[in-house]
Amino acid sequence: MKRLILINILLVIVIADAVPRPDDETKQRIIDKDLSEQEHFINSEHNPAYDHDAFLGEEEAKTFDKLSPEESTRRLEIIVDKIDKDQDGFVSQEELKDWIQFTQKRYIYDDIDRQWKSHNPEGKEKIPWGEYKDAIYGFLDENDSTGDGGDSDNNSYLVMLKRDRRRWSAADQDGDDALTREEFAAFLHPEEHIHMRDIVVEETMNDIDKDSDGKISLTEYIGDMYQKGDEEEEPEWVKNEKEHFTVYRDKNNDGFLDFEEVKNWIIPEDFDHAEAEARHLIYEADSDDDKKLTKAEIVAKYDVFVGSQATDFGEALGRHDEF
């Protein structure tokens, strides 16, 4: 059964990688992503739909768009109480920033909680590597696990096993080969932990560097995003990505991306989206200019925080348990 599940997972991964990606999906490897798929500015004006997604998270924003003004205001007031961590009656810029980051990463927290409980049903303090390996790769025999045999499917699992082993060791900060919940979170989502960033870069390079020469060529870079058909004209976004590779990514102009250049690409450090959005929302709603917000100030700027109807966000996906 485990083997069948893993085969299905692998097939999904292979199929997903083979499908040409639209322009906005070329950013999927970048860790420091924007807070919304909406444009941040339209004709030099701040887009309220961007604020809407940034404050609530894109899935929660769908729900608010389908509610009556009275119900969405009620829910907004509940959210404000959650944001105000110290319960002093004010929302500071730092509290607002923390909330925005939370809404963007809620799915990560849910995934960590679900997988920790799944792999640790007894509620132990740590999960040993051996237990995790047996649960995920227990169908591999000893020859397979040492790389001495196995079919092509097993070879694919071996690649996954080796990657998991390398990531596990990086997450295991105390070196006991067992992960606490915090260490397990770093294993599952290394992009969220500073000490795991090099592993993310290494895995990215391993994925894209098809000839294993330790660097990424333009062909490999584009090939990770797009596979051209025999009679297909190259899309404009591919031409743009080629230009980005040459002008922005390849810092030393040698025609390749090395480790540091890949790191600069997928882990940009020049802008904090959550902090910028928190600063903007306070600017919009802070009527008495005290650099913090009351519940009344936030509700008064309902349209900025949750009321945007600028676009059709699609079918509502509610989280009614929270309200």
N, C-alpha and C positions, 0 to 999 in steps of 0.2 A: 504493500500500500504506500509506504513512504517513497519507494522508488517511483511509483506511478505519479505521485504528487510532485516529486522533484522534476520528473520528465516534463510534466505539464508546465511547471514554472519555467524551466529552461526553454521550452518551445515559445512561451509568451515572450521571454527576453529576446530570443533570436528573431522572432517575427517583428517585435517592436523595433529592433535595431535595423531591420531591413526596409522599413517603411520610410519614404522620403518625408522630411519634416518641414512644416511651414516656417515662415520667417521668425515668428515669436518663439518657436521651440528651439531655436539654435542657442538660446541662452540657458538651456536646462542644466548645463554643467556648472554654471556660475553659482557660487554659494551665496554671495551677498546680493540677492535678487531684490528687485523693486517690490513695493508693497501691493501692487495691483497691476492687472493687465491693462487698466485704463491709462490713457495718456495723462501725465502729471500736469502738463500745461497745454491749453488750447488757445492759440492766438495770444500768447503771453499772459493769459489769465489762468489762475489756479482752477483746475477741473474739480468740481464738487464730487463727481463720481469716484475720483481717486481718493479723496478724503473718506468717502463712504466705505470703500473697500479697506483702506488702511486702518480705520478705527475699529471696524467690526470684524474684519476678516472676510474674504470673498464669499464663503459659504453662508456665514451669518448675515451678510449684506443682502443675499437673496431673500432671506426670510423677512427682513424689515421692509423690503420693497412691496411685499404682499400684505402687510398689516395695515389696519386702520391707523390714522394719526394718534388716536387715543391709546391704542394698544402698544404702538411702537414707542410712544412717549413713556408709558409705564415701564416698558422693558429698558428703555434708556436710563431711567432713574435707578433701576436695579443694577445696571452695568456700572453706573457712576459709583454706587456704593462698593462695588467690587474693586474698582480702580483705586479708590481712596484707602490704601492699605493701612495707614496709621489712624484712620477714622477720625481725622481732625476737622472734617467738614470741607476740606479743600483738596483739589486735584493738582498736584505739582507737575512740573514738566517731566521730572524723573518718573513719577508714577504713571503718567500718560505714556511715556516712552516704553516703560515696562509692559503696559497693557497692550500697546500696538505690537510689540515683539511677541507677546503671548498669543494674540489672535493669529499671527502669522505661523506660529509653531505649534498650535494646538494639536494638529494631527500627529505631530512628532511625539508629544507627551502621551497622547492616547495610544500610539503604537508601542511606545516603551512600556507603558503600564500593561498592555495586553500581552506582549511577548514575555515580560518578566514573570507574570503570573502563569503563562503557559509553560515556560521552561523551569519554573520554580514553584510547583504546586504545593510543596511542603512549607513554603515560606521561609527558607533558609536565608542566612545573611549573604551567602555567596553561591555562585554557580561554577563548579569546576569545569575546565575545558573538556575533560573526558566525557562528562555527562552531556554537554552540549554537542560534542562531536558525534557521540553515539546516537543522539536523538535526530540529528540532521543527516549524518553520513554513515549511519550504522549498517547500511546494506553493502558498503564497500568491504571487501575482504582485506586481509593484511597485505597481500601482494599489490592490490590496487592502491592501498593507502601509502605504499612506499614508491609507487610509480613504476612497478615492474611489469604490470600487465593490465588487462582490461580492454574493453572495446572503446569505440569512439565516444559513446555516451559517458562511460566511466572516466575517460580522459577529461571530458568537460567538467564532470563533478570534481575531479582532482584539482582542476584550476580553481574552482570555487572553494574547495577545501583549503588549498594553500593560501588563497586570499583571506579567507576567514581566520586561518591560523596566524597570519602576519598581523591582521587587524586586531585580533584578540590580544596578542602579545603587546601591541602598542597601547591598547586600552588598559592593560593590567599594570597599573602604576606601582603597586607594591611588590610585583614580581612573584606572586604565589600561585600563578596559573589558574586562579579562580577570580571571578568578577563580582564585585558588589553591584548594587543596583545602579549606582552612579557610573561605575566602570562599564557596566553592561549598556548603559545609555550611550556612552562614547563609542562602544563597539557597534551598536546598531546605527547610530547617526554621527559618524565621525566629523561631518561637516560642521556640527554644532559645537565642537570642542577644539580650542586652540592647539592643544598638544597633539591632536590627531590630524592637523591640517596637512602635514607632509605625507601621511598615508593616503589622503584623498588625492593629492597630486600624483603620487606614485601609481595609484589604481587608475587614474585618468590616463596617464601616459601608457600604462600597460594595455588599456583598452584601445587606444588610438594608434600606438606605435606598432604597426603591423609587421615591420621588418626587424623589430627588436634591436635597433641601433642606438637606442637611448635618447632619441630626439624625434620630433614630429615634423614631417614635411608638409607642404601645402596640400599635396594630394591626400595624405592621411588625414589632415585637418578637415578638409572638405568631405572626404569619404565617410567621416564619422557622422556627418549631417545629411548627406545627400548622395544617392546613387543614380547617375544619369542613364536614361534609357537610350537605345540605339538611335531613335529618331526624335528624341525629346530636346527641345531647345532649353538651354540653361536659364533657370529663373533669375530674375533680377536680384533676389536676396542672396543667391549664391555668388554672384558677381560682387555684391557688397561685402560678403564674408571674406572673399579673396583679398579685397582691398584692405579690410580690417587686419587680416593676417599680415600683410606686407607692411602696412603703414603703422599699425598700433601694437600688434602682438610680438612681431619679430624685432625686438629692441636692438639687437646687434647686427641686423640686416645680413645674416648669414644664410637665409632661406629656410631656417628650421626654428622650432621652438624647443629650447632646452628646459630643464627642470624649473629654474627660476622664472622663465618666461611663461610657462604653463601656470605656475603658481600665481603670477601677476594677473593672468587671464581669468582663472576660475575663482580666485580669492582676492578681489580688489579691496583695497584698504583706504580709498580716498574719500568715501562718503558713507555716512550713517543715515540710512533712509528713515529709520524709526525716530531718531533724534530730530531730524529735520521736520518730519511730519508733526511730531509733538510740539515743536516750537511754532509751527504754522498754526495749528489748531488753537493754541493758547493766544496767539496774536489775534485770531479771528474772534474769539469768544470772551477775552478778558476785558470786560467793559470798564472796570475800575483801575486797570493797569497796575495790578499788584503782583503780576507774574504767576498767578495761580487761579484756578477756576472753582467756583461754587457749583453746586448742582443746578441752581437757578440760571447761572450764566450758560451752562452747557445746554439746558433745555431751551433757553431763549435762542440758541443757535442750532436748533434741531435740524434745520436743513443742511448745515455744514457737517454735522456729525452723522446723521442717519437718514435724512430725508431726500437724498438725491434720487430723482427719477430720470436722470440724464440718458440712461441706456436701459435696455431690456436685459435684465440679468438672468432671465429664464425661469424655470420652474423652482418654486420655493423648496428649500431643503431645511426644515425646521429643526431646532434644538429645544423643543418645548420643555424638556426636563429641567432646563436651567431657569425657567421662569414660572 
